[in-house]
Amino acid sequence: MPTSEAKQLVCSWKRCQRPAADENGRCILHSRNPQKDIDAFGAVLQNALQGHYLSLSGVVFPKGFKVPEFPPCEPNLSEAVFFESVSFRGLHFRGQAAFLGTEFHHDVDFSFCSFEQGAVFNSAEFRANALFLKSTFSKGVFFLATHFYQDSQFKECSFCDSVTFEYAHFVREADFSGAEFRASVNLSRTEFLDGANFSDARFHDTVAFEVTDFSGDHVFEYKNAVALRVLFEGSVTFFRTRFDGEARFVANDFGNGVDFSYARFGDAAFFTYQKSLAPVR
């Protein structure tokens, strides 16, 4: 009996050892009650924010709670839930940033961040605007099966290693204008339901858009004929990709060829001033 009672007093979230604080046996940090005591939550969170390795896996940030600035660290916020807007703007992530299955119910800002060891956002849900303006990913980054329900902006981001958005789901416009991809990019089986903008982007390695669904208008063009253009230095494939909206491929440089085999265009498609040193299929 004493053993059973002791277990009931401990949080039921995985390996958490904090005292249970709600009817579901979860502590104040892991309780999914959005109306939980903000002051009590803040006091426990403050203690958890200490140290080089920040483990806040599964933490549920309640409504009305102002999320504090996170210190430079190796964060694990997998399966965390944010009911309010949160800003990581300008933060330097020293270790791999883990946001697997994290839920963002309001705007989140990762602009001007530096991800030294890459990041994992697999199965995360961005239910409001997601900003990644001018952020740098030094190592691989994963957005596998990630859902973006509102506008997502990756304008002028720098991806220094491989990146995957395979099976990602963009309900509103995805903006990758001016982004630079220095390694391979996997956008296969991704859904862009309200348009995608890749104007002025630069791809230095292979790019895969296989079986990708573009339902809204999408742009692969440049605005300034002197310096700004979409540059594909590696091979590019749009194999079995579906374009339901207007597609504009304007002044692109396909340095190693492009494959449109079995691609489908449901609306107008414009291919203007293309350049390729290899076969186009």
Summary of the structure (lengths in Angstrom):
residues: 281
radius of gyration: 21.6
end to end distance: 72.0
largest distance: 78.2
contacts: 934
relative contact order: 0.07
helix: 6%
strand: 31%
